[in-house]
């Protein structure tokens, strides 16, 4: 076989580990191996995924394949294999870093304009300068760490001002957080002859929910009123769903506040699950917010109860979602909604049957 099917890497030995200098792959997603030439991968080199790397940086580098039929240490003779072009710049879309990694070199992802997702261990604390310069499409971060542990997450968040979905994963624990966008604006104070920096958006508040390197969930949840006042409904929906579906360190008062928001905007949340074709999410939503939906929990404020009850006058939530699914030709969701109504003792149609 002349074509090379797996990612290959240029690397160098450094101390007791290996440094990845370059990746060669036809795919836009790469998973960095834990070992290279028998050594644990400890570092991504400077400009490793940037199209601006000086070609001389690879002089003297070793080359190895990622997996499988290459031997236990991943080594393979590259002499007669067609190696893909370097995976760098706009070709890069997703990077998964191993648990062994300890450092990401300067300008590693410089001008990787299509990078959208990064997965890394919480123990990765050394991010050098300019790592994410020119990366404006990153949407998702996945951190493998106990949510209570110290991590290098804040360093990454401070470099990425766009809206981000952040997921903590650790054994049976999972947390999903939404961080709003923020941007800085330079405003000239002419009389004082100084340039003042004004920060817009709640994103900066949410990025400061740390005590050192440990994330503070209570502080994060306390900022929701600020988000309600300044952010759009799509972001609020994503933020609330993340906290309620994965309620890691979620207090009862904060849970109630989020649930109030869901009930006040129940149709919007229901449409979201239908649009995303998310049957598990729809099931979770219906069981929690649609079963006996005209009965509000005692923890609701009076104004919230009134608002929710008034929204039911135009037809039940299930009627609305059934009609929405029908308009979009979503027969499967229609059947799920009808089955849910049947199991919960409701009518199977929002229209009355005329009997003669």
C-alpha positions as CSV (number, residue, x, y, z in Angstrom):
1,X,0.0,0.0,0.0
2,X,1.6,3.2,-1.1
3,X,-0.8,5.7,0.5
4,X,-0.3,6.6,4.1
5,X,-3.6,6.3,6.0
6,X,-2.7,7.5,9.4
7,X,-1.4,10.8,10.8
8,X,2.4,11.1,11.0
9,X,4.4,13.4,13.1
10,X,7.7,15.2,13.1
11,X,9.1,15.2,16.6
12,X,12.2,15.7,18.7
13,X,13.4,14.2,22.0
14,X,13.7,16.6,24.9
15,X,14.6,15.3,28.3
16,X,12.5,12.3,29.2
17,X,9.8,13.1,26.7
18,X,9.0,14.0,23.1
19,X,8.0,17.3,21.5
20,X,5.6,17.3,18.5
21,X,6.9,19.7,15.9
22,X,4.5,19.0,13.0
23,X,1.6,16.8,12.1
24,X,1.0,15.4,8.6
25,X,-2.5,14.3,7.8
26,X,-5.4,14.5,5.2
27,X,-7.9,14.9,8.0
28,X,-8.8,18.2,9.7
29,X,-9.0,16.4,13.1
30,X,-5.9,15.0,14.8
31,X,-5.5,13.1,18.1
32,X,-1.9,13.5,19.4
33,X,-0.6,10.1,20.6
34,X,0.6,9.6,24.2
35,X,4.0,8.2,23.1
36,X,6.4,8.8,20.3
37,X,9.4,6.6,19.8
38,X,8.8,5.1,23.2
39,X,8.8,8.5,24.9
40,X,5.7,10.2,26.5
41,X,4.6,13.2,24.4
42,X,5.1,16.2,26.8
43,X,4.9,19.2,24.5
44,X,3.6,20.8,21.3
45,X,6.4,22.9,19.7
46,X,6.2,26.5,18.7
47,X,4.2,27.1,15.6
48,X,3.4,23.4,15.5
49,X,0.1,23.8,13.6
50,X,0.7,27.3,12.1
51,X,1.3,27.7,8.4
52,X,3.9,30.4,9.3
53,X,6.4,27.9,10.7
54,X,10.0,28.3,9.4
55,X,10.8,25.1,7.5
56,X,14.2,25.0,9.1
57,X,12.5,24.2,12.4
58,X,12.2,20.6,11.2
59,X,15.8,20.0,10.5
60,X,17.0,17.0,12.4
61,X,13.5,16.0,13.4
62,X,12.4,12.4,13.7
63,X,9.3,11.1,12.0
64,X,6.8,8.5,13.2
65,X,3.3,7.2,12.5
66,X,0.5,7.4,15.0
67,X,-0.8,3.9,15.4
68,X,-1.3,0.3,15.0
69,X,0.9,-1.7,12.6
70,X,3.8,0.5,13.4
71,X,5.1,-1.4,16.4
72,X,4.7,-0.8,20.1
73,X,6.5,2.6,20.1
74,X,4.7,4.0,17.0
75,X,7.9,4.0,14.9
76,X,7.8,3.2,11.2
77,X,10.0,3.4,8.2
78,X,8.8,6.4,6.3
79,X,11.0,6.0,3.2
80,X,8.4,4.4,0.9
81,X,5.2,6.0,2.2
82,X,3.4,8.8,0.6
83,X,3.0,11.4,3.4
84,X,0.2,13.9,3.3
85,X,0.8,17.6,3.5
86,X,1.3,19.3,6.9
87,X,-1.9,19.8,8.9
88,X,-1.7,23.5,9.6
89,X,-3.4,26.8,9.1
90,X,-7.0,26.8,7.9
91,X,-6.9,23.0,7.4
92,X,-6.9,22.3,11.1
93,X,-10.4,21.9,12.7
94,X,-10.0,19.9,15.9
95,X,-7.1,18.8,18.2
96,X,-7.3,16.1,20.9
97,X,-4.3,16.3,23.3
98,X,-3.1,13.3,25.4
99,X,-3.0,13.1,29.2
100,X,0.8,13.2,29.0
101,X,1.0,16.7,27.6
102,X,2.4,19.4,29.8
103,X,3.2,22.4,27.6
104,X,1.9,24.1,24.4
105,X,4.6,26.2,22.7
106,X,4.2,29.8,21.6
107,X,2.0,30.6,18.6
108,X,1.2,26.9,18.3
109,X,-2.2,27.5,16.6
110,X,-1.3,30.9,15.1
111,X,-3.8,31.9,12.4
112,X,-5.5,28.5,12.4
113,X,-8.7,30.2,11.4
114,X,-10.9,27.1,11.2
115,X,-9.9,25.5,14.5
116,X,-13.3,24.9,16.2
117,X,-12.6,22.4,19.0
118,X,-9.8,21.6,21.4
119,X,-9.7,18.7,23.9
120,X,-7.0,18.7,26.6
121,X,-6.2,17.4,30.1
122,X,-6.8,19.7,33.1
123,X,-3.1,19.1,34.1
124,X,-2.0,21.1,31.1
125,X,-1.0,24.4,32.8
126,X,1.8,25.8,30.6
127,X,0.4,27.7,27.6
128,X,3.0,30.0,26.1
129,X,2.3,33.4,24.5
130,X,0.2,33.8,21.4
131,X,-1.0,30.2,21.3
132,X,-4.5,31.2,19.9
133,X,-3.6,34.4,18.0
134,X,-5.8,34.5,14.9
135,X,-8.1,31.7,16.1
136,X,-11.6,33.2,16.0
137,X,-13.8,30.2,15.3
138,X,-13.1,28.1,18.4
139,X,-16.5,27.0,19.7
140,X,-15.9,24.2,22.1
141,X,-13.4,23.2,24.8
142,X,-13.3,19.8,26.5
143,X,-11.3,19.5,29.7
144,X,-10.5,16.1,31.1
145,X,-10.5,16.9,34.8
146,X,-12.5,16.8,38.0
147,X,-14.5,20.0,38.0
148,X,-13.1,20.7,41.5
149,X,-9.5,20.4,40.5
150,X,-7.1,23.1,39.5
151,X,-6.7,23.3,35.7
152,X,-5.2,25.5,33.0
153,X,-8.7,26.4,31.7
154,X,-8.6,30.1,32.7
155,X,-5.4,30.6,30.6
156,X,-7.3,29.4,27.5
157,X,-10.5,31.3,28.2
158,X,-8.6,34.5,28.6
159,X,-7.2,34.0,25.1
160,X,-10.5,33.2,23.4
161,X,-13.1,36.1,23.7
162,X,-15.7,34.4,21.5
163,X,-18.7,32.5,22.9
164,X,-17.5,29.1,24.1
165,X,-19.0,25.8,25.2
166,X,-16.8,24.2,27.8
167,X,-17.2,20.7,29.0
168,X,-15.6,19.1,32.1
169,X,-15.3,15.3,31.9
170,X,-14.1,13.1,34.7
171,X,-15.3,9.5,35.2
172,X,-19.0,9.8,36.0
173,X,-18.9,13.6,36.5
174,X,-19.8,16.0,33.7
175,X,-20.4,19.7,33.6
176,X,-21.3,21.8,30.6
177,X,-20.8,25.6,30.7
178,X,-21.5,28.4,28.3
179,X,-19.2,31.4,28.3
180,X,-20.6,34.5,26.6
181,X,-18.5,36.6,24.2
182,X,-16.8,39.8,25.3
183,X,-14.8,42.4,23.3
184,X,-12.6,45.3,24.2
185,X,-13.0,48.8,22.7
186,X,-10.4,51.6,22.8
187,X,-12.0,54.9,23.5
188,X,-9.9,58.1,23.4
189,X,-10.3,60.5,26.4
190,X,-9.2,63.6,24.5
191,X,-8.9,66.1,27.5
192,X,-6.8,63.6,29.4
193,X,-4.9,62.5,26.3
194,X,-5.2,58.8,27.2
195,X,-6.8,55.8,25.6
196,X,-9.3,54.0,27.8
197,X,-10.3,50.4,27.3
198,X,-14.0,49.6,27.6
199,X,-15.1,46.0,27.9
200,X,-18.5,44.9,26.5
201,X,-20.4,41.7,27.2
202,X,-20.8,39.5,30.2
203,X,-18.1,37.2,28.9
204,X,-15.4,38.8,31.0
205,X,-17.4,38.3,34.2
206,X,-17.9,34.7,33.5
207,X,-14.2,34.2,32.7
208,X,-13.3,35.5,36.1
209,X,-15.2,32.8,38.0
210,X,-12.0,31.2,39.2
211,X,-10.2,31.1,42.5
212,X,-6.6,30.8,41.3
213,X,-6.9,27.8,38.9
214,X,-10.0,26.3,40.4
215,X,-13.4,27.0,38.9
216,X,-16.2,28.5,41.1
217,X,-19.6,27.1,40.0
218,X,-21.5,29.2,42.6
219,X,-20.0,32.4,41.3
220,X,-20.8,31.3,37.7
221,X,-24.4,30.7,38.5
222,X,-24.8,34.0,40.4
223,X,-24.1,35.9,37.2
224,X,-27.2,34.7,35.4
225,X,-29.2,37.9,36.1
226,X,-26.4,39.9,34.3
227,X,-26.7,37.5,31.3
228,X,-30.5,37.9,31.2
229,X,-30.1,41.6,31.0
230,X,-27.4,41.7,28.3
231,X,-27.3,38.4,26.3
232,X,-29.5,37.1,23.6
233,X,-32.1,34.3,24.1
234,X,-30.1,31.7,22.2
235,X,-27.1,32.0,24.5
236,X,-29.3,32.0,27.6
237,X,-31.0,28.8,26.4
238,X,-27.7,27.0,25.9
239,X,-26.4,28.2,29.2
240,X,-29.5,27.1,31.2
241,X,-29.7,23.7,29.5
242,X,-26.0,23.0,30.2
243,X,-26.5,23.7,33.9
244,X,-29.8,21.8,34.3
245,X,-28.9,18.8,32.2
246,X,-25.5,18.4,33.8
247,X,-26.1,19.9,37.3
248,X,-22.6,19.7,38.7
249,X,-22.3,21.7,41.9
250,X,-25.7,23.3,41.2
251,X,-27.3,24.8,44.3
252,X,-31.1,24.6,44.9
253,X,-31.6,28.3,44.7
254,X,-29.7,28.5,41.4
255,X,-31.5,25.5,40.0
256,X,-34.9,27.1,40.8
257,X,-33.8,30.3,39.0
258,X,-32.9,28.3,35.9
259,X,-36.1,26.3,36.0
260,X,-38.1,29.5,36.2
261,X,-36.4,30.7,33.0
262,X,-37.2,27.4,31.3
263,X,-40.9,27.5,32.2
264,X,-41.2,31.1,31.2
265,X,-39.7,30.2,27.8
266,X,-40.9,26.6,27.5
267,X,-41.9,26.9,23.8
268,X,-38.5,28.2,22.9
269,X,-36.7,25.3,24.7
270,X,-39.1,22.7,23.1
271,X,-38.5,24.0,19.6
272,X,-34.7,23.9,20.2
273,X,-34.8,20.1,20.9
274,X,-37.1,19.6,17.9
275,X,-34.8,21.6,15.6
276,X,-31.7,19.7,16.9
277,X,-33.3,16.3,16.4
278,X,-32.4,15.5,19.9
279,X,-34.7,12.7,21.2
280,X,-32.9,12.3,24.5
281,X,-33.0,16.0,25.1
282,X,-36.7,16.2,24.2
283,X,-37.5,13.3,26.5
284,X,-35.6,15.0,29.4
285,X,-37.4,18.3,28.7
286,X,-40.9,16.8,28.5
287,X,-40.5,14.7,31.6
288,X,-39.2,17.7,33.6
289,X,-41.3,20.5,32.3
290,X,-44.3,19.2,30.3
291,X,-45.7,16.5,32.5
292,X,-48.5,18.3,34.4
293,X,-47.2,21.5,33.0
294,X,-50.1,23.6,34.3
295,X,-48.9,22.9,37.8
296,X,-45.9,25.0,38.8
297,X,-43.6,24.1,41.7
298,X,-44.1,25.8,45.0
299,X,-40.7,27.5,44.7
300,X,-42.0,29.7,41.9
301,X,-42.4,33.4,42.5
302,X,-46.0,34.6,42.1
303,X,-45.2,36.6,39.0
304,X,-43.5,33.6,37.4
305,X,-46.6,31.5,38.0
306,X,-48.9,34.1,36.5
307,X,-46.7,34.4,33.4
308,X,-46.5,30.7,32.9
309,X,-50.2,30.1,33.4
310,X,-51.0,32.9,30.9
311,X,-48.8,31.3,28.3
312,X,-51.0,28.1,28.5
313,X,-54.1,30.0,27.5
314,X,-53.1,29.9,23.8
315,X,-52.9,26.1,24.0
316,X,-50.8,23.6,25.9
317,X,-47.1,23.2,25.4
318,X,-47.6,19.8,23.9
319,X,-50.2,21.1,21.4
320,X,-47.8,23.8,20.3
321,X,-44.8,21.4,19.9
322,X,-47.0,18.9,18.1
323,X,-48.1,21.5,15.6
324,X,-44.5,22.8,15.3
325,X,-43.3,19.3,14.5
326,X,-46.1,18.8,12.0
327,X,-45.2,22.0,10.1
328,X,-41.7,20.8,9.8
329,X,-42.6,17.3,8.6
330,X,-41.1,15.7,11.7
331,X,-43.3,12.7,12.1
332,X,-41.0,10.9,14.5
333,X,-41.1,13.8,17.0
334,X,-44.9,14.0,16.6
335,X,-45.2,10.3,17.5
336,X,-43.0,10.9,20.6
337,X,-45.1,13.8,21.7
338,X,-48.3,11.9,21.3
339,X,-46.9,8.9,23.2
340,X,-45.8,11.2,26.0
341,X,-49.2,12.8,26.2
342,X,-50.9,9.3,26.3
343,X,-48.6,8.1,29.1
344,X,-49.3,11.3,31.1
345,X,-53.1,11.1,30.7
346,X,-53.5,14.0,28.4
347,X,-55.5,14.5,25.2
348,X,-53.9,13.1,22.0
349,X,-54.9,16.2,20.1
350,X,-55.2,19.9,20.8
351,X,-58.5,20.0,18.9
352,X,-61.8,19.0,20.3
353,X,-63.6,16.2,18.6
354,X,-67.1,17.1,17.3
355,X,-69.6,14.3,18.1
356,X,-73.0,14.2,16.6
